[in-house]
Amino acid sequence: MATDTTNRAGAPVECDVVIVGGSIAGNYLASMLAGRNLSVHVIEAHETVGLPMKCAGIVSSKILGIMDIPKDLILNRISEARVFSKGKGFISVRIKDRPVVVDRIGLDRHFMGIAAARGATYHLGERATGIEPRADRVLVTTTRGTYAARVLAGCDGAHSVVARHSGIVHDFITGKQAIFQASARGGAFNVNRSCCELHFDPSWNDLFGWVIPAGGAALRVGIAARTHVADLFGTLVRRRFGCPLEEADCRGLIGGVTFTGGTIPVGLPTGCARDRVVLVGDAACQVKASTGGGIVMLAIAAKLAAAAILHAFATCDFSRRSFTRHYQVPFFKRARSSLKMHLAVHVAVKHFTDNDFSRLFSLAGRPSIKRELARTADMDFPIRFILRILGEPGFYWWVAGFLLRDHRILREVLGILLR
Ligand SMILES: Cc1cc2nc3c(=O)[nH]c(=O)nc-3n(C[C@H](O)[C@H](O)[C@H](O)COP(=O)(O)OP(=O)(O)OC[C@H]3O[C@@H](n4cnc5c(N)ncnc54)[C@H](O)[C@@H]3O)c2cc1C
């Protein structure tokens, strides 16, 4: 594998493409650009690709039609979602799509392996610190040296320095997740292996808590919120499993506990194309605000970005206009309305009270809605499903009542949908 960790204090390294961030977006993009007669350099702040893992790894099966994912990186398939509301039990929803649970560390490394085998050079343990546009290059300063790139791709996550250089700073929530194995006598920890759980509660309505069976006896349990994430995580675990994870570990109910966390950008993707610069993935806020999921959207974006970069080299046109036309516009066409809908749902749920959850749960438990959920619900592109259930009289009146209850809710939701 071509990796380079040497210190270069001298002249800038001339290269065609510099990708800042060697995680899923950066590595997938690199795998599509390397071997195309371009010198591709990936700069990754961590020494080891894939770590720390900050993802629950559940992705709609659409991903299998976008990325070529080896079978051994698919740890599980999910066929049912149990949606819990505080103190009200759960409703069960059959998921026709059968989302996959991926080995996220393996996936990041898989695309790194492909990119490196095709000639991309990896600079691990090196952090990009400054971006400086020049007439025919972008200078990227790192903790080890400087690169003069004809194209720069910012795949450096929610706190992207490349995005910041373009004046973009994302709002975000923080996730905390535990990964562990349930033992044979794990009691409440031995969950249904084909069933994921979503836990809603008005006290953590920035997102929800999740329990994801990740193949074998492995579980990923987490929550994301704006504040008090550790406390909320503790509450979720105690409520769901009856005791803290540390205690369960001591009692031999679970083993191999590791904790991870990370930030999830929240908002709408802003401009992801500049002169000689593209942003992909969390760096471009290509994330579904109602679920925190980013993998399908960034995979779609990375494919479009790769095509736009290859087109730029073929035509020697590295302008913002070219990247807008060949990357941003097609991405927005494909995903922006859905991302707006996700954000509108996220903002609406933030105003939910106990009563709203109860009402929504009783509506969602109706056979007609459950049928619609099983038939048309889509984790990524929810517009069709939302329009269909709005046609249900009970739903329609409940949504109208909710939105009109407080003019701020209506203003916020409409503000997003009409943006
Ligand atoms: C707790 C949690 C659970 C999640 N669960 C799911 C899920 O189940 N399904 C789903 O689809 N999505 C999920 N997501 C979202 C998903 O993980 C992200 O959308 C995805 O990882 C974004 O990939 P990325 O490559 O754009 O950014 P990141 O994965 O954030 O990678 C950015 C990379 O850039 C590097 N970097 C940052 N700054 C610099 C710098 N200055 N110089 C060099 N390198 C730098 C970082 O080290 C990192 O490797 C979850 C996120 C969190 C936090």
The ligand as an SDF file (V2000), in Angstrom:
LIG
                    3D

 53 58  0  0  0  0  0  0  0  0999 V2000
  -22.7190    8.0390   16.4850 C   0  0  0  0  0  0  0  0  0  0  0  0
  -22.9860    8.0650   15.0040 C   0  0  0  0  0  0  0  0  0  0  0  0
  -23.7600    7.0670   14.4220 C   0  0  0  0  0  0  0  0  0  0  0  0
  -24.0020    7.0910   13.0360 C   0  0  0  0  0  0  0  0  0  0  0  0
  -24.7460    6.0960   12.4820 N   0  0  0  0  0  0  0  0  0  0  0  0
  -24.9750    6.0890   11.1490 C   0  0  0  0  0  0  0  0  0  0  0  0
  -25.7060    5.0410   10.5470 C   0  0  0  0  0  0  0  0  0  0  0  0
  -26.1400    4.0990   11.2050 O   0  0  0  0  0  0  0  0  0  0  0  0
  -25.9180    5.0940    9.1920 N   0  0  0  0  0  0  0  0  0  0  0  0
  -25.4440    6.1230    8.4170 C   0  0  0  0  0  0  0  0  0  0  0  0
  -25.6780    6.1310    7.1950 O   0  0  0  0  0  0  0  0  0  0  0  0
  -24.7250    7.1200    8.9750 N   0  0  0  0  0  0  0  0  0  0  0  0
  -24.4790    7.1300   10.3040 C   0  0  0  0  0  0  0  0  0  0  0  0
  -23.7490    8.1380   10.8650 N   0  0  0  0  0  0  0  0  0  0  0  0
  -23.2280    9.1930    9.9840 C   0  0  0  0  0  0  0  0  0  0  0  0
  -22.0140    8.6890    9.2320 C   0  0  0  0  0  0  0  0  0  0  0  0
  -21.1280    8.0750   10.1390 O   0  0  0  0  0  0  0  0  0  0  0  0
  -21.3350    9.8680    8.5400 C   0  0  0  0  0  0  0  0  0  0  0  0
  -22.2780   10.4660    7.6750 O   0  0  0  0  0  0  0  0  0  0  0  0
  -20.1060    9.4280    7.7700 C   0  0  0  0  0  0  0  0  0  0  0  0
  -19.1380    8.8600    8.5980 O   0  0  0  0  0  0  0  0  0  0  0  0
  -19.4990   10.6470    7.0910 C   0  0  0  0  0  0  0  0  0  0  0  0
  -18.3460   10.2350    6.4190 O   0  0  0  0  0  0  0  0  0  0  0  0
  -17.2800   11.3190    5.9560 P   0  0  0  0  0  0  0  0  0  0  0  0
  -16.2000   10.5490    5.2980 O   0  0  0  0  0  0  0  0  0  0  0  0
  -17.9700   12.4130    5.2280 O   0  0  0  0  0  0  0  0  0  0  0  0
  -16.7730   11.9850    7.3170 O   0  0  0  0  0  0  0  0  0  0  0  0
  -16.1050   11.3130    8.5740 P   0  0  0  0  0  0  0  0  0  0  0  0
  -16.4760    9.8870    8.6850 O   0  0  0  0  0  0  0  0  0  0  0  0
  -16.4010   12.2140    9.7330 O   0  0  0  0  0  0  0  0  0  0  0  0
  -14.5680   11.3640    8.2460 O   0  0  0  0  0  0  0  0  0  0  0  0
  -13.8430   12.5490    8.1800 C   0  0  0  0  0  0  0  0  0  0  0  0
  -12.3770   12.1410    8.1690 C   0  0  0  0  0  0  0  0  0  0  0  0
  -11.5960   13.2980    7.9720 O   0  0  0  0  0  0  0  0  0  0  0  0
  -10.5260   13.2840    8.8910 C   0  0  0  0  0  0  0  0  0  0  0  0
  -10.1820   14.6840    9.1310 N   0  0  0  0  0  0  0  0  0  0  0  0
  -10.9120   15.6270    9.7260 C   0  0  0  0  0  0  0  0  0  0  0  0
  -10.2760   16.8020    9.7220 N   0  0  0  0  0  0  0  0  0  0  0  0
   -9.1110   16.5790    9.0980 C   0  0  0  0  0  0  0  0  0  0  0  0
   -7.9970   17.4050    8.7910 C   0  0  0  0  0  0  0  0  0  0  0  0
   -7.9740   18.7130    9.0980 N   0  0  0  0  0  0  0  0  0  0  0  0
   -6.9350   16.8630    8.1570 N   0  0  0  0  0  0  0  0  0  0  0  0
   -6.9280   15.5340    7.8200 C   0  0  0  0  0  0  0  0  0  0  0  0
   -7.9490   14.7120    8.0960 N   0  0  0  0  0  0  0  0  0  0  0  0
   -9.0300   15.2290    8.7320 C   0  0  0  0  0  0  0  0  0  0  0  0
  -11.0560   12.5740   10.1260 C   0  0  0  0  0  0  0  0  0  0  0  0
  -10.0110   12.0280   10.8960 O   0  0  0  0  0  0  0  0  0  0  0  0
  -11.9320   11.5060    9.4900 C   0  0  0  0  0  0  0  0  0  0  0  0
  -11.2350   10.3350    9.2330 O   0  0  0  0  0  0  0  0  0  0  0  0
  -23.4840    8.1490   12.2420 C   0  0  0  0  0  0  0  0  0  0  0  0
  -22.7060    9.1460   12.8340 C   0  0  0  0  0  0  0  0  0  0  0  0
  -22.4600    9.1150   14.1980 C   0  0  0  0  0  0  0  0  0  0  0  0
  -21.6180   10.2010   14.8150 C   0  0  0  0  0  0  0  0  0  0  0  0
  1  2  1  0
  2  3  1  0
  2 52  2  0
  3  4  2  0
  4  5  1  0
  4 50  1  0
  5  6  2  0
  6  7  1  0
  6 13  1  0
  7  8  2  0
  7  9  1  0
  9 10  1  0
 10 11  2  0
 10 12  1  0
 12 13  2  0
 13 14  1  0
 14 15  1  0
 14 50  1  0
 15 16  1  0
 16 17  1  0
 16 18  1  0
 18 19  1  0
 18 20  1  0
 20 21  1  0
 20 22  1  0
 22 23  1  0
 23 24  1  0
 24 25  2  0
 24 26  1  0
 24 27  1  0
 27 28  1  0
 28 29  2  0
 28 30  1  0
 28 31  1  0
 31 32  1  0
 32 33  1  0
 33 34  1  0
 33 48  1  0
 34 35  1  0
 35 36  1  0
 35 46  1  0
 36 37  1  0
 36 45  1  0
 37 38  2  0
 38 39  1  0
 39 40  1  0
 39 45  2  0
 40 41  1  0
 40 42  2  0
 42 43  1  0
 43 44  2  0
 44 45  1  0
 46 47  1  0
 46 48  1  0
 48 49  1  0
 50 51  2  0
 51 52  1  0
 52 53  1  0
M  END
$$$$
